[in-house]
Amino acid sequence: MRVVSFKIEEDLLELLEEYARRKNLTKSEIIRRALEKYLREKPDMKPYVGKVMKIYA
């Protein structure tokens, strides 16, 4: 996998960290799942999402 960095507000990061602890998941896994879900729900992205994204569970 490739590494991507981005900026995030402190309060959102705290929510992400708490959720990751409770679900025993990495922050990266949560972000990947959320991004895939977001893109799958966009009608104009449907032809692309299945071709370029793999989610590892």
PDB file of N, H, CA, C and O in Angstrom:
ATOM      1  N   MET A   1       0.844  -1.178   0.000  1.00  0.00           N
ATOM      2  CA  MET A   1       0.000   0.000   0.000  1.00  0.00           C
ATOM      3  C   MET A   1       0.888   1.238   0.000  1.00  0.00           C
ATOM      4  O   MET A   1       2.028   1.212   0.462  1.00  0.00           O
ATOM      5  N   ARG A   2       0.334   2.313  -0.527  1.00  0.00           N
ATOM      6  H   ARG A   2      -0.593   2.334  -0.903  1.00  0.00           H
ATOM      7  CA  ARG A   2       1.044   3.597  -0.523  1.00  0.00           C
ATOM      8  C   ARG A   2       0.619   4.414   0.687  1.00  0.00           C
ATOM      9  O   ARG A   2      -0.477   4.235   1.218  1.00  0.00           O
ATOM     10  N   VAL A   3       1.474   5.288   1.106  1.00  0.00           N
ATOM     11  H   VAL A   3       2.364   5.433   0.675  1.00  0.00           H
ATOM     12  CA  VAL A   3       1.210   6.160   2.247  1.00  0.00           C
ATOM     13  C   VAL A   3       0.687   7.490   1.734  1.00  0.00           C
ATOM     14  O   VAL A   3       1.225   8.069   0.791  1.00  0.00           O
ATOM     15  N   VAL A   4      -0.382   7.966   2.383  1.00  0.00           N
ATOM     16  H   VAL A   4      -0.819   7.496   3.149  1.00  0.00           H
ATOM     17  CA  VAL A   4      -0.967   9.267   2.064  1.00  0.00           C
ATOM     18  C   VAL A   4      -1.078  10.037   3.374  1.00  0.00           C
ATOM     19  O   VAL A   4      -1.519   9.488   4.383  1.00  0.00           O
ATOM     20  N   SER A   5      -0.686  11.282   3.363  1.00  0.00           N
ATOM     21  H   SER A   5      -0.327  11.729   2.543  1.00  0.00           H
ATOM     22  CA  SER A   5      -0.840  12.093   4.570  1.00  0.00           C
ATOM     23  C   SER A   5      -1.805  13.234   4.283  1.00  0.00           C
ATOM     24  O   SER A   5      -1.916  13.703   3.151  1.00  0.00           O
ATOM     25  N   PHE A   6      -2.497  13.667   5.322  1.00  0.00           N
ATOM     26  H   PHE A   6      -2.407  13.286   6.242  1.00  0.00           H
ATOM     27  CA  PHE A   6      -3.459  14.746   5.183  1.00  0.00           C
ATOM     28  C   PHE A   6      -3.623  15.442   6.525  1.00  0.00           C
ATOM     29  O   PHE A   6      -3.218  14.919   7.564  1.00  0.00           O
ATOM     30  N   LYS A   7      -4.209  16.602   6.491  1.00  0.00           N
ATOM     31  H   LYS A   7      -4.538  17.026   5.647  1.00  0.00           H
ATOM     32  CA  LYS A   7      -4.455  17.376   7.707  1.00  0.00           C
ATOM     33  C   LYS A   7      -5.840  17.051   8.232  1.00  0.00           C
ATOM     34  O   LYS A   7      -6.772  16.805   7.466  1.00  0.00           O
ATOM     35  N   ILE A   8      -5.957  17.055   9.556  1.00  0.00           N
ATOM     36  H   ILE A   8      -5.200  17.255  10.178  1.00  0.00           H
ATOM     37  CA  ILE A   8      -7.236  16.744  10.200  1.00  0.00           C
ATOM     38  C   ILE A   8      -7.369  17.612  11.452  1.00  0.00           C
ATOM     39  O   ILE A   8      -6.390  17.852  12.158  1.00  0.00           O
ATOM     40  N   GLU A   9      -8.577  18.072  11.715  1.00  0.00           N
ATOM     41  H   GLU A   9      -9.372  17.877  11.141  1.00  0.00           H
ATOM     42  CA  GLU A   9      -8.813  18.883  12.903  1.00  0.00           C
ATOM     43  C   GLU A   9      -8.598  18.029  14.152  1.00  0.00           C
ATOM     44  O   GLU A   9      -8.860  16.827  14.151  1.00  0.00           O
ATOM     45  N   GLU A  10      -8.124  18.662  15.200  1.00  0.00           N
ATOM     46  H   GLU A  10      -7.910  19.639  15.201  1.00  0.00           H
ATOM     47  CA  GLU A  10      -7.807  17.961  16.444  1.00  0.00           C
ATOM     48  C   GLU A  10      -9.005  17.191  16.998  1.00  0.00           C
ATOM     49  O   GLU A  10      -8.861  16.043  17.420  1.00  0.00           O
ATOM     50  N   ASP A  11     -10.179  17.810  17.000  1.00  0.00           N
ATOM     51  H   ASP A  11     -10.296  18.742  16.658  1.00  0.00           H
ATOM     52  CA  ASP A  11     -11.351  17.133  17.572  1.00  0.00           C
ATOM     53  C   ASP A  11     -11.756  15.916  16.743  1.00  0.00           C
ATOM     54  O   ASP A  11     -12.201  14.914  17.303  1.00  0.00           O
ATOM     55  N   LEU A  12     -11.612  15.986  15.435  1.00  0.00           N
ATOM     56  H   LEU A  12     -11.251  16.800  14.981  1.00  0.00           H
ATOM     57  CA  LEU A  12     -11.935  14.844  14.591  1.00  0.00           C
ATOM     58  C   LEU A  12     -10.918  13.720  14.801  1.00  0.00           C
ATOM     59  O   LEU A  12     -11.284  12.545  14.807  1.00  0.00           O
ATOM     60  N   LEU A  13      -9.656  14.076  14.972  1.00  0.00           N
ATOM     61  H   LEU A  13      -9.359  15.031  14.968  1.00  0.00           H
ATOM     62  CA  LEU A  13      -8.623  13.084  15.253  1.00  0.00           C
ATOM     63  C   LEU A  13      -8.906  12.372  16.578  1.00  0.00           C
ATOM     64  O   LEU A  13      -8.739  11.157  16.681  1.00  0.00           O
ATOM     65  N   GLU A  14      -9.322  13.112  17.566  1.00  0.00           N
ATOM     66  H   GLU A  14      -9.457  14.099  17.482  1.00  0.00           H
ATOM     67  CA  GLU A  14      -9.646  12.496  18.858  1.00  0.00           C
ATOM     68  C   GLU A  14     -10.801  11.506  18.715  1.00  0.00           C
ATOM     69  O   GLU A  14     -10.769  10.423  19.299  1.00  0.00           O
ATOM     70  N   LEU A  15     -11.819  11.875  17.940  1.00  0.00           N
ATOM     71  H   LEU A  15     -11.845  12.755  17.466  1.00  0.00           H
ATOM     72  CA  LEU A  15     -12.934  10.952  17.703  1.00  0.00           C
ATOM     73  C   LEU A  15     -12.457   9.696  16.972  1.00  0.00           C
ATOM     74  O   LEU A  15     -12.863   8.584  17.307  1.00  0.00           O
ATOM     75  N   LEU A  16     -11.608   9.879  15.989  1.00  0.00           N
ATOM     76  H   LEU A  16     -11.279  10.783  15.716  1.00  0.00           H
ATOM     77  CA  LEU A  16     -11.065   8.754  15.235  1.00  0.00           C
ATOM     78  C   LEU A  16     -10.268   7.827  16.149  1.00  0.00           C
ATOM     79  O   LEU A  16     -10.432   6.609  16.092  1.00  0.00           O
ATOM     80  N   GLU A  17      -9.415   8.391  16.984  1.00  0.00           N
ATOM     81  H   GLU A  17      -9.282   9.381  17.031  1.00  0.00           H
ATOM     82  CA  GLU A  17      -8.606   7.586  17.895  1.00  0.00           C
ATOM     83  C   GLU A  17      -9.467   6.816  18.883  1.00  0.00           C
ATOM     84  O   GLU A  17      -9.200   5.646  19.156  1.00  0.00           O
ATOM     85  N   GLU A  18     -10.479   7.449  19.413  1.00  0.00           N
ATOM     86  H   GLU A  18     -10.696   8.400  19.191  1.00  0.00           H
ATOM     87  CA  GLU A  18     -11.384   6.775  20.361  1.00  0.00           C
ATOM     88  C   GLU A  18     -12.134   5.640  19.670  1.00  0.00           C
ATOM     89  O   GLU A  18     -12.250   4.545  20.220  1.00  0.00           O
ATOM     90  N   TYR A  19     -12.639   5.899  18.471  1.00  0.00           N
ATOM     91  H   TYR A  19     -12.545   6.789  18.025  1.00  0.00           H
ATOM     92  CA  TYR A  19     -13.357   4.867  17.725  1.00  0.00           C
ATOM     93  C   TYR A  19     -12.420   3.693  17.425  1.00  0.00           C
ATOM     94  O   TYR A  19     -12.812   2.535  17.565  1.00  0.00           O
ATOM     95  N   ALA A  20     -11.194   3.988  17.017  1.00  0.00           N
ATOM     96  H   ALA A  20     -10.875   4.929  16.903  1.00  0.00           H
ATOM     97  CA  ALA A  20     -10.216   2.938  16.712  1.00  0.00           C
ATOM     98  C   ALA A  20      -9.940   2.077  17.939  1.00  0.00           C
ATOM     99  O   ALA A  20      -9.856   0.853  17.834  1.00  0.00           O
ATOM    100  N   ARG A  21      -9.801   2.702  19.088  1.00  0.00           N
ATOM    101  H   ARG A  21      -9.869   3.696  19.174  1.00  0.00           H
ATOM    102  CA  ARG A  21      -9.576   1.940  20.330  1.00  0.00           C
ATOM    103  C   ARG A  21     -10.756   1.034  20.633  1.00  0.00           C
ATOM    104  O   ARG A  21     -10.578  -0.144  20.944  1.00  0.00           O
ATOM    105  N   ARG A  22     -11.956   1.579  20.543  1.00  0.00           N
ATOM    106  H   ARG A  22     -12.101   2.536  20.290  1.00  0.00           H
ATOM    107  CA  ARG A  22     -13.161   0.800  20.884  1.00  0.00           C
ATOM    108  C   ARG A  22     -13.394  -0.366  19.932  1.00  0.00           C
ATOM    109  O   ARG A  22     -13.847  -1.432  20.351  1.00  0.00           O
ATOM    110  N   LYS A  23     -13.089  -0.169  18.659  1.00  0.00           N
ATOM    111  H   LYS A  23     -12.721   0.697  18.319  1.00  0.00           H
ATOM    112  CA  LYS A  23     -13.333  -1.209  17.644  1.00  0.00           C
ATOM    113  C   LYS A  23     -12.111  -2.085  17.395  1.00  0.00           C
ATOM    114  O   LYS A  23     -12.176  -3.033  16.614  1.00  0.00           O
ATOM    115  N   ASN A  24     -10.995  -1.771  18.058  1.00  0.00           N
ATOM    116  H   ASN A  24     -10.943  -1.000  18.692  1.00  0.00           H
ATOM    117  CA  ASN A  24      -9.748  -2.508  17.874  1.00  0.00           C
ATOM    118  C   ASN A  24      -9.323  -2.534  16.400  1.00  0.00           C
ATOM    119  O   ASN A  24      -8.957  -3.579  15.862  1.00  0.00           O
ATOM    120  N   LEU A  25      -9.380  -1.365  15.768  1.00  0.00           N
ATOM    121  H   LEU A  25      -9.677  -0.516  16.206  1.00  0.00           H
ATOM    122  CA  LEU A  25      -8.972  -1.188  14.377  1.00  0.00           C
ATOM    123  C   LEU A  25      -7.909  -0.104  14.323  1.00  0.00           C
ATOM    124  O   LEU A  25      -7.779   0.708  15.239  1.00  0.00           O
ATOM    125  N   THR A  26      -7.158  -0.104  13.241  1.00  0.00           N
ATOM    126  H   THR A  26      -7.264  -0.763  12.497  1.00  0.00           H
ATOM    127  CA  THR A  26      -6.207   0.986  13.059  1.00  0.00           C
ATOM    128  C   THR A  26      -6.934   2.206  12.503  1.00  0.00           C
ATOM    129  O   THR A  26      -7.995   2.089  11.889  1.00  0.00           O
ATOM    130  N   LYS A  27      -6.357   3.355  12.725  1.00  0.00           N
ATOM    131  H   LYS A  27      -5.495   3.451  13.224  1.00  0.00           H
ATOM    132  CA  LYS A  27      -6.928   4.575  12.155  1.00  0.00           C
ATOM    133  C   LYS A  27      -6.930   4.483  10.637  1.00  0.00           C
ATOM    134  O   LYS A  27      -7.874   4.927   9.983  1.00  0.00           O
ATOM    135  N   SER A  28      -5.883   3.912  10.082  1.00  0.00           N
ATOM    136  H   SER A  28      -5.116   3.551  10.612  1.00  0.00           H
ATOM    137  CA  SER A  28      -5.804   3.766   8.625  1.00  0.00           C
ATOM    138  C   SER A  28      -6.944   2.914   8.081  1.00  0.00           C
ATOM    139  O   SER A  28      -7.535   3.248   7.054  1.00  0.00           O
ATOM    140  N   GLU A  29      -7.253   1.821   8.762  1.00  0.00           N
ATOM    141  H   GLU A  29      -6.773   1.550   9.596  1.00  0.00           H
ATOM    142  CA  GLU A  29      -8.338   0.949   8.302  1.00  0.00           C
ATOM    143  C   GLU A  29      -9.677   1.680   8.328  1.00  0.00           C
ATOM    144  O   GLU A  29     -10.473   1.551   7.398  1.00  0.00           O
ATOM    145  N   ILE A  30      -9.925   2.433   9.370  1.00  0.00           N
ATOM    146  H   ILE A  30      -9.278   2.537  10.126  1.00  0.00           H
ATOM    147  CA  ILE A  30     -11.173   3.185   9.477  1.00  0.00           C
ATOM    148  C   ILE A  30     -11.260   4.215   8.354  1.00  0.00           C
ATOM    149  O   ILE A  30     -12.310   4.362   7.728  1.00  0.00           O
ATOM    150  N   ILE A  31     -10.181   4.917   8.101  1.00  0.00           N
ATOM    151  H   ILE A  31      -9.329   4.797   8.609  1.00  0.00           H
ATOM    152  CA  ILE A  31     -10.166   5.930   7.037  1.00  0.00           C
ATOM    153  C   ILE A  31     -10.377   5.275   5.676  1.00  0.00           C
ATOM    154  O   ILE A  31     -11.138   5.793   4.858  1.00  0.00           O
ATOM    155  N   ARG A  32      -9.711   4.134   5.416  1.00  0.00           N
ATOM    156  H   ARG A  32      -9.093   3.714   6.080  1.00  0.00           H
ATOM    157  CA  ARG A  32      -9.903   3.440   4.139  1.00  0.00           C
ATOM    158  C   ARG A  32     -11.355   3.045   3.941  1.00  0.00           C
ATOM    159  O   ARG A  32     -11.926   3.266   2.874  1.00  0.00           O
ATOM    160  N   ARG A  33     -11.954   2.456   4.978  1.00  0.00           N
ATOM    161  H   ARG A  33     -11.490   2.276   5.845  1.00  0.00           H
ATOM    162  CA  ARG A  33     -13.358   2.032   4.877  1.00  0.00           C
ATOM    163  C   ARG A  33     -14.288   3.216   4.651  1.00  0.00           C
ATOM    164  O   ARG A  33     -15.208   3.144   3.836  1.00  0.00           O
ATOM    165  N   ALA A  34     -14.048   4.295   5.367  1.00  0.00           N
ATOM    166  H   ALA A  34     -13.300   4.354   6.028  1.00  0.00           H
ATOM    167  CA  ALA A  34     -14.899   5.480   5.231  1.00  0.00           C
ATOM    168  C   ALA A  34     -14.771   6.098   3.842  1.00  0.00           C
ATOM    169  O   ALA A  34     -15.765   6.518   3.251  1.00  0.00           O
ATOM    170  N   LEU A  35     -13.554   6.150   3.328  1.00  0.00           N
ATOM    171  H   LEU A  35     -12.746   5.809   3.809  1.00  0.00           H
ATOM    172  CA  LEU A  35     -13.328   6.721   2.008  1.00  0.00           C
ATOM    173  C   LEU A  35     -13.982   5.866   0.922  1.00  0.00           C
ATOM    174  O   LEU A  35     -14.605   6.389  -0.002  1.00  0.00           O
ATOM    175  N   GLU A  36     -13.834   4.557   1.045  1.00  0.00           N
ATOM    176  H   GLU A  36     -13.328   4.132   1.796  1.00  0.00           H
ATOM    177  CA  GLU A  36     -14.467   3.688   0.056  1.00  0.00           C
ATOM    178  C   GLU A  36     -15.985   3.844   0.093  1.00  0.00           C
ATOM    179  O   GLU A  36     -16.624   3.941  -0.954  1.00  0.00           O
ATOM    180  N   LYS A  37     -16.566   3.868   1.299  1.00  0.00           N
ATOM    181  H   LYS A  37     -16.047   3.789   2.150  1.00  0.00           H
ATOM    182  CA  LYS A  37     -18.020   4.031   1.425  1.00  0.00           C
ATOM    183  C   LYS A  37     -18.457   5.359   0.814  1.00  0.00           C
ATOM    184  O   LYS A  37     -19.446   5.408   0.083  1.00  0.00           O
ATOM    185  N   TYR A  38     -17.739   6.416   1.104  1.00  0.00           N
ATOM    186  H   TYR A  38     -16.936   6.375   1.697  1.00  0.00           H
ATOM    187  CA  TYR A  38     -18.062   7.733   0.578  1.00  0.00           C
ATOM    188  C   TYR A  38     -18.041   7.729  -0.955  1.00  0.00           C
ATOM    189  O   TYR A  38     -18.966   8.231  -1.594  1.00  0.00           O
ATOM    190  N   LEU A  39     -16.992   7.166  -1.532  1.00  0.00           N
ATOM    191  H   LEU A  39     -16.241   6.758  -1.013  1.00  0.00           H
ATOM    192  CA  LEU A  39     -16.869   7.154  -2.988  1.00  0.00           C
ATOM    193  C   LEU A  39     -17.894   6.237  -3.653  1.00  0.00           C
ATOM    194  O   LEU A  39     -18.368   6.534  -4.749  1.00  0.00           O
ATOM    195  N   ARG A  40     -18.235   5.144  -3.012  1.00  0.00           N
ATOM    196  H   ARG A  40     -17.850   4.903  -2.121  1.00  0.00           H
ATOM    197  CA  ARG A  40     -19.237   4.230  -3.580  1.00  0.00           C
ATOM    198  C   ARG A  40     -20.623   4.886  -3.631  1.00  0.00           C
ATOM    199  O   ARG A  40     -21.440   4.557  -4.491  1.00  0.00           O
ATOM    200  N   GLU A  41     -20.874   5.799  -2.720  1.00  0.00           N
ATOM    201  H   GLU A  41     -20.211   6.066  -2.021  1.00  0.00           H
ATOM    202  CA  GLU A  41     -22.182   6.465  -2.678  1.00  0.00           C
ATOM    203  C   GLU A  41     -22.292   7.601  -3.679  1.00  0.00           C
ATOM    204  O   GLU A  41     -23.382   8.139  -3.872  1.00  0.00           O
ATOM    205  N   LYS A  42     -21.205   7.978  -4.318  1.00  0.00           N
ATOM    206  H   LYS A  42     -20.319   7.541  -4.161  1.00  0.00           H
ATOM    207  CA  LYS A  42     -21.211   9.047  -5.317  1.00  0.00           C
ATOM    208  C   LYS A  42     -21.519   8.439  -6.678  1.00  0.00           C
ATOM    209  O   LYS A  42     -20.713   7.665  -7.195  1.00  0.00           O
ATOM    210  N   PRO A  43     -22.672   8.771  -7.277  1.00  0.00           N
ATOM    211  CA  PRO A  43     -23.042   8.156  -8.555  1.00  0.00           C
ATOM    212  C   PRO A  43     -22.010   8.355  -9.659  1.00  0.00           C
ATOM    213  O   PRO A  43     -21.811   7.462 -10.483  1.00  0.00           O
ATOM    214  N   ASP A  44     -21.360   9.493  -9.689  1.00  0.00           N
ATOM    215  H   ASP A  44     -21.521  10.218  -9.020  1.00  0.00           H
ATOM    216  CA  ASP A  44     -20.389   9.751 -10.749  1.00  0.00           C
ATOM    217  C   ASP A  44     -19.071   9.001 -10.552  1.00  0.00           C
ATOM    218  O   ASP A  44     -18.227   9.016 -11.448  1.00  0.00           O
ATOM    219  N   MET A  45     -18.873   8.352  -9.418  1.00  0.00           N
ATOM    220  H   MET A  45     -19.559   8.340  -8.690  1.00  0.00           H
ATOM    221  CA  MET A  45     -17.642   7.608  -9.160  1.00  0.00           C
ATOM    222  C   MET A  45     -17.811   6.100  -9.342  1.00  0.00           C
ATOM    223  O   MET A  45     -16.819   5.372  -9.319  1.00  0.00           O
ATOM    224  N   LYS A  46     -19.015   5.621  -9.519  1.00  0.00           N
ATOM    225  H   LYS A  46     -19.821   6.212  -9.538  1.00  0.00           H
ATOM    226  CA  LYS A  46     -19.249   4.182  -9.565  1.00  0.00           C
ATOM    227  C   LYS A  46     -18.388   3.424 -10.572  1.00  0.00           C
ATOM    228  O   LYS A  46     -17.905   2.345 -10.229  1.00  0.00           O
ATOM    229  N   PRO A  47     -18.163   3.915 -11.793  1.00  0.00           N
ATOM    230  CA  PRO A  47     -17.345   3.130 -12.717  1.00  0.00           C
ATOM    231  C   PRO A  47     -15.890   2.965 -12.273  1.00  0.00           C
ATOM    232  O   PRO A  47     -15.198   2.066 -12.752  1.00  0.00           O
ATOM    233  N   TYR A  48     -15.424   3.814 -11.373  1.00  0.00           N
ATOM    234  H   TYR A  48     -15.985   4.544 -10.984  1.00  0.00           H
ATOM    235  CA  TYR A  48     -14.017   3.813 -11.006  1.00  0.00           C
ATOM    236  C   TYR A  48     -13.715   3.066  -9.716  1.00  0.00           C
ATOM    237  O   TYR A  48     -12.647   2.465  -9.591  1.00  0.00           O
ATOM    238  N   VAL A  49     -14.620   3.090  -8.765  1.00  0.00           N
ATOM    239  H   VAL A  49     -15.487   3.579  -8.866  1.00  0.00           H
ATOM    240  CA  VAL A  49     -14.307   2.620  -7.423  1.00  0.00           C
ATOM    241  C   VAL A  49     -13.886   1.159  -7.399  1.00  0.00           C
ATOM    242  O   VAL A  49     -12.867   0.838  -6.787  1.00  0.00           O
ATOM    243  N   GLY A  50     -14.616   0.276  -8.030  1.00  0.00           N
ATOM    244  H   GLY A  50     -15.444   0.537  -8.528  1.00  0.00           H
ATOM    245  CA  GLY A  50     -14.263  -1.139  -8.001  1.00  0.00           C
ATOM    246  C   GLY A  50     -12.962  -1.440  -8.699  1.00  0.00           C
ATOM    247  O   GLY A  50     -12.322  -2.445  -8.390  1.00  0.00           O
ATOM    248  N   LYS A  51     -12.552  -0.610  -9.624  1.00  0.00           N
ATOM    249  H   LYS A  51     -13.072   0.206  -9.875  1.00  0.00           H
ATOM    250  CA  LYS A  51     -11.351  -0.871 -10.397  1.00  0.00           C
ATOM    251  C   LYS A  51     -10.081  -0.433  -9.695  1.00  0.00           C
ATOM    252  O   LYS A  51      -9.023  -1.019  -9.928  1.00  0.00           O
ATOM    253  N   VAL A  52     -10.151   0.561  -8.855  1.00  0.00           N
ATOM    254  H   VAL A  52     -11.010   1.036  -8.666  1.00  0.00           H
ATOM    255  CA  VAL A  52      -8.929   1.113  -8.301  1.00  0.00           C
ATOM    256  C   VAL A  52      -8.775   0.917  -6.801  1.00  0.00           C
ATOM    257  O   VAL A  52      -7.714   1.224  -6.256  1.00  0.00           O
ATOM    258  N   MET A  53      -9.785   0.422  -6.124  1.00  0.00           N
ATOM    259  H   MET A  53     -10.646   0.173  -6.566  1.00  0.00           H
ATOM    260  CA  MET A  53      -9.694   0.323  -4.680  1.00  0.00           C
ATOM    261  C   MET A  53      -9.815  -1.108  -4.204  1.00  0.00           C
ATOM    262  O   MET A  53     -10.666  -1.861  -4.680  1.00  0.00           O
ATOM    263  N   LYS A  54      -8.968  -1.480  -3.268  1.00  0.00           N
ATOM    264  H   LYS A  54      -8.277  -0.868  -2.882  1.00  0.00           H
ATOM    265  CA  LYS A  54      -9.077  -2.759  -2.596  1.00  0.00           C
ATOM    266  C   LYS A  54      -9.065  -2.437  -1.103  1.00  0.00           C
ATOM    267  O   LYS A  54      -8.217  -1.679  -0.630  1.00  0.00           O
ATOM    268  N   ILE A  55      -9.995  -3.008  -0.379  1.00  0.00           N
ATOM    269  H   ILE A  55     -10.684  -3.623  -0.763  1.00  0.00           H
ATOM    270  CA  ILE A  55     -10.043  -2.810   1.065  1.00  0.00           C
ATOM    271  C   ILE A  55      -9.629  -4.116   1.729  1.00  0.00           C
ATOM    272  O   ILE A  55     -10.176  -5.180   1.437  1.00  0.00           O
ATOM    273  N   TYR A  56      -8.675  -4.019   2.606  1.00  0.00           N
ATOM    274  H   TYR A  56      -8.230  -3.155   2.843  1.00  0.00           H
ATOM    275  CA  TYR A  56      -8.177  -5.202   3.303  1.00  0.00           C
ATOM    276  C   TYR A  56      -8.803  -5.258   4.677  1.00  0.00           C
ATOM    277  O   TYR A  56      -8.681  -4.315   5.459  1.00  0.00           O
ATOM    278  N   ALA A  57      -9.469  -6.353   4.975  1.00  0.00           N
ATOM    279  H   ALA A  57      -9.568  -7.119   4.340  1.00  0.00           H
ATOM    280  CA  ALA A  57     -10.144  -6.484   6.273  1.00  0.00           C
ATOM    281  C   ALA A  57      -9.322  -7.312   7.228  1.00  0.00           C
ATOM    282  O   ALA A  57      -9.733  -7.528   8.368  1.00  0.00           O
TER     283      ALA A  57
END
